[in-house]
Amino acid sequence: MKKTLISLSAALLLLSSTTQTLVFADNVQDPTQNVYVSVDVLETVSSVDLTYVLDKALKDSHNLALLTLKYAAQGSKKGDLEQQMNEMGSASMTPGHLPSTPAEVTNTGNPQLPNLTNPTDIAWTVMQNSAMNQMMQGMGALAGGMNKIISSQRAQMSTAAHQLGTDGRNSLLQSDEAKAGIRLQTIAQYVQLLAQKKQLDFMNEYQVVMEKDLLKATLFAQQGLASPDDVQTVQKAINKQKDDNATLLNNYRLGLVQLSTDIGISYDPNLVIKDIESISVDPISETDMTTLLKASYQMKTAGNNIDEAVWETGHTVIQNTYGEMYQGVNLAINGQKNEQTKLELTKKIQATYNDAKNAYQAVLTEQRNLNDVQADLTKMKFRYSVGVISKHDLNKFEIKVRQNETTLAAAKLKYYVLKEKAKAMDTGFIQ
């Protein structure tokens, strides 16, 4: 994890390099209300693959940019507090005493202060010096009080600076966690589009076969070999198929729009979504629970918060904002949050592994189903070659094979997403 403090100016420069140009727009109805609308400069591409999409998603993430700014702001504020704390001085008052009794003014013992003999001078000096001594005592008490206040403020600033340091470490963890989350979310988004596209292709092929069934039923009805109800049944099935196709197409195009917006490319309804190459289907390997919890971003954040609470307990400003009782309760709260986080993450880990195992089993099942229907297709081709079945019947069975292939592809894609989710837990991201 990068530990170097990023200056606020550098973070702002980073953000400005990835932010779109803002255009000022007047609000005619309310001239005091300004509106800033970004001018999108979008890349135009004809096809995308998962590697390209992941790269764009991470580079154009507003969330990551905000976390970078947050970390820079925390570091800048921490530096300001430490500078103020170092520059904060202390009030001082040199103790002193002037002769303020007749005995003291008549025998000062100080060559620079003559011994007085005149009764009038003695009386006046005693009165004047007594007033001065009271004033110096008051100033000394005031300086002491100011020093107590300054000491308290310095302690509070030290606590705030230390907290900002902890917050900065947590921000770095949040940034790494966000990157892992964006990666998984983008993979799931891409896989969903890919699965929808495969389903659309199959449904379009199936619709062609259904239309041939309609033509066949119509011809049979004209020859008196089928009833009008038979034709109507096929027509209703085709209508439903078209409606389903239209709904799936709308959802697919919406997904394309959202993906294009997320990665900063211009929307193209004909954008080619390339297949994910070489999805290897293997049993899910599990990492032991303790190792995963220790690597977890959330457990590391909880640990930082406990360390901060322990530090504050030993640096308590008793008579001000932070009291001993408060610090003790705060430490206990963070300890409970740590335990709660551990329990929640444990359940998420178990659920993720279970889902991944089920997805793996589903792939094996769909592969077996495809093997069975492919074996049946070989038999159907033989029957067609000897004239037992028609070409249309053979085509309908081939569509059944295509359906199983599409189902298997969808199962593999789901398995791929869950496998990536399980792998992400090894790096600290548990969802």
Residue, then its C-alpha position, 0 to 999 in steps of 0.5 A: m500500500k502506498k504510504t507517501l502523503i499526497s499533497l492537496s495540490a497534487a491531488l487537485l492536479l490529478l483530479s483536473s486531469t481526469t475531470q471533464t470541462l465544466v460549462f457555466a449555464d445561466n438559470v433564467q428563472d433564478p439568476t442567483q442559481n448557477v448550474y455547471v454541466s460537464v461537456d463529455v469528450l467520449e472515445t468512439v470504439s466499435s468493440v470492447d473486451l474485458t481487459y479494456v473495460l476494466d482499465k477504463a473503469l479504474k481510470d475514470s472512476h469518480n469514487l477513486a478520485l474523491l478518495t484521493l482528494k480525501y486522503a490529500a485533504q486529511g494529510s494537509k490538515k494533519g500537517d497544518l495542525e502539527q505546524q500550529m502545535n509547534e508554533m504555539g508558544s507559552a505565556s511567561m512571567t518573570p517572578g519579582h518582588l518590590p520592597s513593600t513594608p517599612a522595614e524593607v524600604t529602610n533596609t533594601g539590601n540592594p545597592q540599586l535601591p537606596n534605603l529610605t529615611n524620610p517618613t513621607d517617602i517611606a509611606w508613599t513607596v510602601m503603598q506604591n510597591s504593594a500595588m505593584n506586587q499585587m499586580m505582578q502576582g495577578m499577572g503571574a496567575l494569569a500567565g499560569g492559567m493561559n499556559k494551562i489553556i495552551s497545554s490543553q489546546r496543544a493536547q487536543m490538537s495532538t489528538a486531532a492530528h493523530q486521528l487524522g493520521t489514522d483516518g489517512r491510513n483508513s482512506l488508503l485502505q478504502s481506496d484499495e478496497a474501492k479498486a477491488g470493488i470497481r473491478l468486481q462490479t465491472i466484471a459482473q456488468y460485462v458478464q451480464l451484457l455478454a450473457q444477454k447478447k448470447q441469449l438474444d442470438f439464441m432467441n433470434e435463431y429460435q424465432v426463425v425456426m418458429e416462423k418456419d413452424l408457422l409456415k408449415a402449419t399454414l400449409f397444412a391447414q390449406q391442405g386440410l391437414a391442420s386446423p386454424d387453431d393449430v395455426q393460431t397456437v403457433q402464431k401466439a407462440i411467435n408473438k410471445q417470443k417477439d415480445d420477450n425478444a423486445t424486452l431482452l433487447n431493451n435491457y441489453r441496450l440499457g446495459l450498453v448505455q450504462l457501461s458506455t457511460d461508466i467507462g467514458i465511451s460513446y454509446d453504440p447499439n452495435l458495440v461488439i462485446k467480445d467473449i472472455e477467453s479461456i474460462s477455466v472451470d476448476p473446483i474452488s480452492e478455499t483459503d482458511m478463514t483466519t488468513l482471509l480475515k487478517a487480509s481484509y480491508q475492513m478488519k484492517t480499518a477496524g484495527n486502526n480504529i482500535d489502535e487510535a482509541v488505545w492511543e487516545t486513552g493514554h493521551t487524555v485531556i481530562q478536564n476538556t473535551y476528551g475525558e477518561m470515561y469517554q475514552g474507555v467507552n470509545l475503546a470498548i465500542n471499537g472493540q465491539k465493532n471489530e468483533q461485529t465486523k469479524l462475524e459479518l465477514t465470516k458469514k460473507i466468506q462462507a456464503t461466497y464459497n458456497d455460491a462459487k461451489n454451486a456455480y461450479q456444480a451447475v457448470l458440470t451439470e450443464q456440460r453433462n446435459l449438453n453432452d447428452v443432447q449432442a449425442d442425441l443430435t448424432k442419432m438425429k442426423f443419422r435418422y435424417s440421412v436415412g429419410v426417417i425425419s425431415k430437415h425441419d425436424l433436424n433443424k429444430f433439434e439443432i436449436k435444442v442443442r444451441q439452447n443447451e450451449t447457451t445455458l452452459a455459456a451462461a453457467k460458465l459466466k456466472y461461475y467466472v464472476l463468483k470465482e473472481k469474487a472468491k479470489a478477491m477475498d485473498t487480496g482483502f476484498i470481502q463482499 
